[in-house]
Amino acid sequence: MESHTFIAFDLGATSGRAIAGILSDEKIVMEEVSRFANNMVSVGEHLHWNILGIYDILKNSLKTYALSGKPALESIGIDTWGVDFGLLAGDGSLLGAPYAYRDPHTNGVMEEYFKLLPREKVYELTGIQFMQFNSLFQLFAMKRNGSSLLEAAKDLLFLPDLLNYLFTGVKKAEFTIASTSQMLNPKTMTWAKELFDVFDVPVSLMQPLSLPGVITGYLTDSVRKETGTDKIPVVAVGAHDTASAIAAVPAEGENWAYLSSGTWSLMGIETKKPLIDKETEKMNFTNEGGIGGTFRFLKNITGMWLLEQCRKEWASEKDYAYGELVNMAKTEKPFVCFVDPDAPDFMNPESMIIAIKNYCQRSKQPVPSSTGQIVRCIFESLALKYRYTLEQLQRVSPHPIEKLHVIGGGAKNDYLCQMTANAIKMPVIAGPAEGTAIGNLLVQAMALGYLKSLSDIRQIVRNSIDTRNFYPQNAGEWEQAYSKYKTVIAVG
């Protein structure tokens, strides 16, 4: 097999990286080109993304690779987190800095929107989990607040589509990222015009859909000149990072669920069509686009965000490595207190440590005091929330679920993986940790004709990475803990 080289730009809500991948001999080998912080920028009372700064970093990463003397690139692909977007003026220029999804301007807007169109109708049209920062509610908040940027806007582009536009000059809406917005009808594959009409925003803001695995456009002459690269294609990968990650699940058959574990934990199954009915609405599950004609039926769960924020606070006294925190948690007494990671308390508190303590106090549990106690509380709470979510999945899944594949950064956390196996009472298969980058790279390979299908992608992943298996232990203790956990989150 000939060698083919691509670059994946994988952007998370706290960091980003450029990863080069070489496809050869039915394996993918990856090498990090750059890694960089990506932080929300506070301006006044609002949080924004420095999208032009990100664009500049990506161009510099391309330039670094071009100067390295390594094999020539055949394409690039960009994935980011979901829902956030930028606006363009009529002349194609960017209007302001995009809002970050944790900005408080969407507080209370869902309830206001439902006065215009009932919640049930919104779910019927979109099949998307209700979260106050979904693109629909961000756009409604801007309209409600009389945004002059929105009044001047001609085009709306989700963040990976906006970066693609800056690189190519082409305006498209990649399906997987568009599906996170709560503005797309997944059954008709069209923008749900009714959602826009009720608050008088033109649906013409939205771009034509592009399926993952096709070429969006080519690097512009100015980008080529600045970076020293050839006129290579920019591929519409799974532009939502979770879509790329799920493509890299090294699974066979269909009797499995996945957990993409990072700042967010996304647990779900892969389906051939959206699952939209009264029960999935009640459980608040989402139907997002996948690779190869699939859908990702899943639930967004607040993940390592809790620990990341606590770690930032502890850094003023000591910058703990994750391994240190795990070891501290192991020495603490198990099952003392729990939190619901998805409680509003943990959305973006001034102090995550205080928020956790206040939750435990309010729910009449022992209040964790030491660093190890807080870390243990977070890990056990996540594992038990995974059990809670998996049981909901099992009620509506069209096929049995016999194992859980964990991918993303959380796949490296053996302690949490074992806790998860204990809690869900089924095997956990961990890896790859760099699932998003692998999926991004291999969708590029598919777009260029080197792979034919999602099955081919997963075969390459199985050929390329080692996984680790975790099996349930201490079933009785975890069953008792789960009963206690359900009681806590019911009153928390």
C-alpha positions in Angstrom: 0.0 0.0 0.0 1.4 3.4 -0.9 1.9 6.0 1.8 -0.5 8.9 2.1 -0.1 11.9 4.5 -2.8 14.1 5.9 -3.1 16.7 8.8 -5.9 16.7 11.2 -6.7 19.9 13.1 -8.5 18.7 16.2 -9.8 21.6 18.3 -11.2 21.1 21.7 -12.8 23.7 24.0 -9.6 23.9 26.2 -6.8 22.9 23.7 -6.1 22.1 20.1 -3.5 20.2 18.2 -2.3 19.5 14.7 -1.7 15.8 14.0 0.0 14.4 10.9 -1.1 11.0 9.9 0.6 8.6 7.5 -1.6 5.8 6.0 0.5 2.9 4.9 0.4 -0.9 5.0 -3.3 -0.8 6.2 -2.2 1.1 9.4 -2.3 4.8 10.4 0.8 6.3 12.2 0.4 9.7 13.8 2.8 12.4 14.8 2.0 15.6 16.7 2.9 18.7 14.7 1.8 21.3 17.3 -0.3 21.6 20.4 -1.7 24.8 21.8 -4.1 26.2 24.5 -7.6 27.3 23.5 -9.2 29.4 26.1 -12.5 31.3 26.2 -11.7 35.1 26.1 -13.6 37.2 28.7 -14.7 40.6 27.2 -16.8 42.6 29.6 -19.4 40.2 31.0 -19.2 37.8 28.0 -17.1 34.8 26.8 -15.9 34.6 23.2 -13.6 32.5 21.1 -10.5 34.1 19.5 -11.3 32.4 16.1 -8.8 34.5 14.2 -6.1 33.6 16.6 -6.9 29.9 16.2 -6.8 30.4 12.4 -3.4 32.0 12.7 -2.1 29.0 14.8 -3.4 26.5 12.2 -1.7 28.4 9.4 1.6 28.4 11.4 1.2 24.7 12.0 0.9 24.1 8.3 3.9 26.2 7.7 5.9 24.3 10.3 5.0 21.0 8.6 5.8 22.4 5.1 9.3 23.4 6.3 10.0 20.1 8.0 10.9 18.3 4.8 8.5 15.5 5.6 6.2 13.8 3.0 3.9 16.2 1.1 0.4 16.6 2.5 -2.5 15.4 0.4 -5.3 17.1 2.5 -6.3 18.7 5.7 -9.4 18.4 7.9 -10.8 20.4 10.8 -13.0 19.3 13.7 -14.2 21.3 16.7 -16.7 21.1 19.5 -20.3 21.7 18.6 -22.9 24.4 18.5 -20.8 27.6 18.4 -20.8 29.8 15.3 -19.6 33.0 13.7 -21.4 35.5 11.5 -20.3 37.0 8.2 -21.3 40.3 6.6 -22.4 40.6 3.0 -18.8 41.2 1.9 -17.7 37.9 3.5 -15.9 39.5 6.5 -16.2 38.2 10.0 -18.6 40.1 12.3 -17.2 40.1 15.8 -15.8 37.2 17.9 -18.1 34.2 18.2 -19.8 33.6 21.5 -18.5 30.7 23.6 -21.2 28.2 24.6 -20.6 28.8 28.3 -21.5 32.5 28.0 -24.4 33.4 30.2 -26.4 35.3 27.5 -28.4 32.1 26.9 -29.6 31.8 30.6 -33.3 31.4 30.6 -33.7 31.6 26.8 -35.1 28.1 26.3 -38.2 28.8 28.4 -38.7 32.1 26.4 -38.3 30.3 23.1 -40.8 27.6 24.1 -43.5 30.3 24.5 -43.1 30.8 20.7 -42.9 27.1 19.8 -43.6 24.3 22.2 -40.7 22.1 23.4 -42.4 19.0 22.1 -42.5 20.5 18.6 -38.8 21.5 18.7 -37.8 18.0 19.6 -40.1 16.5 17.0 -38.4 18.6 14.3 -34.8 18.1 15.4 -34.4 15.2 17.8 -31.8 17.1 19.7 -31.1 17.1 23.4 -32.2 20.3 25.1 -29.2 22.3 26.3 -29.4 26.1 26.8 -26.3 26.7 24.7 -27.5 24.9 21.6 -27.1 27.1 18.5 -30.8 27.7 18.2 -30.9 29.2 21.6 -27.7 31.2 21.1 -29.2 32.7 17.9 -32.5 33.4 19.7 -30.6 35.1 22.6 -28.8 37.4 20.0 -32.2 38.3 18.4 -33.8 38.9 21.8 -30.9 41.1 22.9 -31.0 43.2 19.7 -27.6 42.2 18.4 -26.4 44.6 15.8 -24.1 41.8 14.5 -27.1 39.6 13.8 -28.8 42.4 12.1 -25.8 42.9 9.7 -25.3 39.2 9.1 -25.7 37.5 5.8 -24.2 34.1 6.6 -23.9 31.9 9.7 -21.1 29.4 9.8 -20.4 26.8 12.6 -16.8 27.1 13.8 -15.2 24.3 11.8 -17.1 25.5 8.7 -15.9 29.0 9.5 -12.3 27.8 9.6 -12.8 25.9 6.3 -14.1 29.1 4.8 -11.1 31.1 6.0 -8.8 28.4 4.3 -10.8 28.0 1.1 -13.3 30.8 0.6 -16.1 28.2 0.4 -19.2 28.4 2.6 -20.7 25.0 3.5 -22.4 23.5 6.5 -20.9 20.0 7.2 -23.7 17.6 8.3 -22.3 16.4 11.6 -21.6 19.8 13.0 -24.9 21.2 11.6 -26.8 18.4 13.4 -25.6 19.7 16.8 -27.4 23.0 16.3 -31.0 22.1 17.0 -31.8 23.8 13.8 -31.6 20.9 11.4 -34.3 18.3 10.7 -32.4 15.0 10.5 -35.2 13.2 8.8 -35.5 15.6 5.8 -31.8 16.7 6.0 -33.0 20.3 5.7 -32.9 23.4 7.9 -36.1 23.5 10.0 -37.5 26.8 8.7 -40.3 26.8 11.2 -37.7 27.2 14.0 -36.4 30.4 12.4 -39.7 31.9 11.4 -41.1 32.1 15.0 -38.4 34.7 16.0 -38.1 36.4 12.6 -34.6 35.3 11.6 -34.1 34.3 8.0 -33.3 30.7 7.3 -31.2 32.1 4.4 -28.4 32.6 7.0 -27.7 28.9 6.8 -25.4 27.2 4.3 -26.0 24.3 2.0 -25.3 20.9 3.7 -22.1 19.0 3.0 -21.8 15.3 4.0 -18.6 14.2 5.7 -16.1 12.5 3.5 -16.1 15.0 0.6 -13.8 17.8 -0.5 -15.0 21.3 0.6 -12.5 23.3 -1.4 -8.8 24.0 -1.8 -6.4 26.2 0.0 -6.5 29.7 -1.3 -3.6 31.3 -3.0 -2.9 33.6 -0.1 -2.9 30.6 2.4 -0.6 28.7 0.1 1.8 31.6 -0.2 1.8 32.2 3.6 2.3 28.5 4.5 4.4 27.2 1.7 2.0 24.5 0.9 0.6 23.2 -2.4 -3.0 23.7 -3.5 -4.3 20.8 -1.4 -7.9 20.0 -0.6 -9.7 20.8 2.6 -11.9 17.8 3.5 -15.3 17.9 5.3 -14.4 15.4 7.9 -16.7 14.7 10.8 -16.5 18.4 11.7 -18.0 17.8 15.1 -15.2 16.2 17.1 -17.4 13.5 18.5 -18.4 12.4 14.9 -14.8 11.9 14.0 -14.1 10.2 17.3 -17.0 7.7 16.9 -15.7 6.8 13.4 -12.5 5.6 15.1 -14.3 3.2 17.6 -12.5 -0.1 16.9 -15.8 -2.0 17.1 -17.2 -4.9 15.1 -20.9 -5.7 14.8 -23.5 -3.5 16.4 -24.0 -4.7 20.0 -22.0 -2.0 21.7 -22.2 1.5 23.0 -19.5 4.2 23.1 -18.3 6.8 25.5 -16.2 9.6 24.2 -14.6 10.8 27.3 -13.0 14.2 27.7 -14.2 17.6 29.0 -17.6 16.3 28.0 -18.6 12.6 28.1 -20.8 11.6 25.2 -22.4 8.2 25.6 -24.5 6.6 22.9 -25.0 4.1 20.2 -24.8 4.2 16.4 -28.0 3.9 14.5 -29.1 3.9 10.9 -31.9 6.4 11.4 -32.9 9.0 14.1 -34.7 7.8 17.2 -37.3 10.5 17.8 -40.4 9.7 19.9 -42.0 10.7 23.2 -39.7 8.4 25.3 -36.4 9.7 23.7 -37.7 13.3 24.2 -38.5 12.6 27.9 -35.0 11.1 28.4 -33.5 14.1 26.5 -31.4 12.2 24.1 -29.9 13.6 21.0 -29.7 12.5 17.3 -26.6 13.8 15.7 -25.0 13.1 12.3 -22.4 10.4 11.9 -20.1 9.1 9.2 -21.2 6.9 6.4 -24.9 7.6 6.7 -25.1 6.8 10.4 -26.6 8.8 13.3 -25.2 9.2 16.8 -28.0 8.6 19.3 -26.4 9.9 22.5 -26.5 11.9 25.7 -24.1 14.7 26.5 -22.8 14.3 30.0 -20.6 16.8 31.8 -17.3 14.9 32.0 -13.8 15.8 33.1 -14.8 19.5 33.2 -15.4 19.1 36.9 -11.9 17.8 37.6 -10.3 20.3 35.1 -11.8 23.2 36.9 -10.9 21.9 40.4 -7.3 21.3 39.2 -7.1 24.9 38.1 -8.0 26.1 41.5 -5.6 23.7 43.2 -2.8 25.0 40.9 -2.5 28.2 43.0 -1.0 26.0 45.7 0.2 22.9 43.8 -0.1 21.9 40.1 -1.2 18.3 40.5 -0.5 15.8 37.7 -3.5 13.7 36.9 -1.7 10.6 38.1 -1.2 12.3 41.5 -4.9 13.1 41.8 -5.8 9.5 40.9 -3.5 8.1 43.6 -5.0 10.5 46.2 -8.5 9.4 45.3 -7.5 5.7 45.7 -6.7 6.2 49.3 -10.0 7.7 50.2 -13.1 5.8 51.5 -15.4 4.8 48.7 -19.0 5.9 48.1 -19.1 8.7 50.7 -20.8 11.4 48.5 -21.9 11.9 44.9 -22.9 14.7 42.6 -24.9 14.9 39.4 -22.3 16.1 36.9 -25.1 17.7 34.8 -26.6 19.8 37.6 -26.7 23.5 36.7 -24.3 24.1 39.7 -21.4 22.9 37.5 -22.1 24.7 34.3 -19.5 27.4 34.9 -19.2 28.2 38.6 -16.8 30.7 40.0 -15.4 27.9 42.1 -16.0 24.3 41.2 -14.7 23.1 44.5 -17.2 25.2 46.4 -20.0 24.1 43.9 -19.3 20.5 44.7 -19.3 21.1 48.4 -22.5 23.1 48.3 -24.2 20.3 46.2 -23.2 17.7 48.8 -24.4 19.9 51.7 -27.7 20.7 50.0 -28.3 17.0 49.3 -27.6 16.1 52.9 -24.4 14.1 52.3 -21.0 14.3 53.9 -19.1 17.3 52.5 -15.7 16.3 50.9 -12.9 18.3 52.4 -9.6 16.9 51.1 -8.4 17.0 47.5 -8.5 13.2 47.3 -12.1 13.1 48.6 -13.2 15.6 45.9 -11.5 13.7 43.2 -13.0 10.4 44.4 -16.4 12.0 44.5 -16.0 13.2 40.9 -14.8 9.8 39.5 -17.5 7.8 41.3 -20.2 10.2 40.3 -19.1 10.0 36.6 -19.1 6.2 36.6 -22.5 6.0 38.2 -23.9 8.6 35.8 -22.7 6.4 33.0 -24.7 3.5 34.4 -27.7 5.7 34.7 -27.4 6.9 31.1 -26.6 3.4 29.8 -29.8 2.0 31.3 -31.8 4.7 29.4 -30.0 3.7 26.2 -30.8 0.0 26.7 -34.5 0.9 26.9 -34.7 2.3 23.4 -31.8 0.7 21.6 -32.8 -1.3 18.5 -30.1 -3.9 19.4 -28.6 -5.3 22.6 -25.7 -3.6 24.3 -23.0 -6.0 25.5 -19.9 -3.8 25.9 -18.8 -0.2 26.1 -16.0 1.3 24.0 -14.3 4.2 25.8 -12.3 6.6 23.5 -10.7 10.0 24.0 -8.5 11.2 26.8 -10.6 9.3 29.4 -9.5 6.1 27.8 -6.0 6.6 29.4 -7.6 6.8 32.9 -7.4 3.1 34.0 -8.9 4.0 37.4 -12.1 5.6 35.9 -12.3 2.9 33.2 -12.3 0.2 35.9 -14.9 2.2 38.0 -17.1 2.4 34.8 -16.9 -1.4 34.2 -17.8 -1.9 37.9 -20.8 0.5 37.7 -22.3 -0.7 34.3 -21.7 -4.4 35.0 -20.2 -5.1 31.5 -16.8 -5.0 29.8 -15.1 -1.7 29.0 -12.7 -1.6 26.0 -10.5 1.5 26.3 -8.8 3.1 23.3 -7.9 4.9 21.2 -7.1 8.0 23.3 -6.6 10.0 20.1 -9.8 8.8 18.5 -10.9 12.2 17.2 -7.6 12.8 15.3 -7.6 9.2 13.9 -11.2 9.5 12.7 -10.5 12.9 11.2 -7.4 11.6 9.3 -9.2 8.4 8.1 -12.2 10.3 6.8 -9.8 12.4 4.8 -8.4 9.1 3.4 -11.9 8.0 2.5 -12.7 11.3 0.8 -9.6 10.9 -1.4 -10.6 7.3 -2.3 -8.0 5.4 -0.3 -10.7 3.8 1.9 -14.2 3.0 0.9 -16.4 2.8 4.0 -16.8 3.3 7.7 -16.0 -0.4 8.1 -12.7 0.2 6.3 -11.9 3.0 8.7 -12.5 0.8 11.8 -10.4 -2.0 10.3 -7.5 0.4 10.0 -8.0 1.5 13.6 -8.0 -2.1 14.8 -4.8 -2.7 12.9 -3.1 0.4 14.3 -3.9 0.7 18.1 -3.9 -1.5 21.2 -6.9 -1.5 23.4 -7.2 -2.4 27.1 -10.0 -4.4 28.6 -11.7 -3.9 32.0 -14.2 -6.3 33.5 -16.7 -5.7 36.3 -15.6 -6.2 39.9 -17.2 -5.8 43.4 -20.7 -6.0 41.9 -22.5 -5.9 45.2 -20.8 -2.7 46.5 -21.4 -0.9 43.2 -25.1 -2.0 43.2 -25.6 -0.4 46.6 -23.7 2.7 45.6 -26.0 3.0 42.5 -29.1 2.9 44.6 -27.7 5.6 46.8 -26.7 7.7 43.8 -30.2 7.6 42.3 -31.6 8.9 45.6 -29.0 11.7 45.7 -29.5 13.0 42.2 -33.3 12.9 42.6 -33.1 15.5 45.4 -29.8 17.3 44.4 
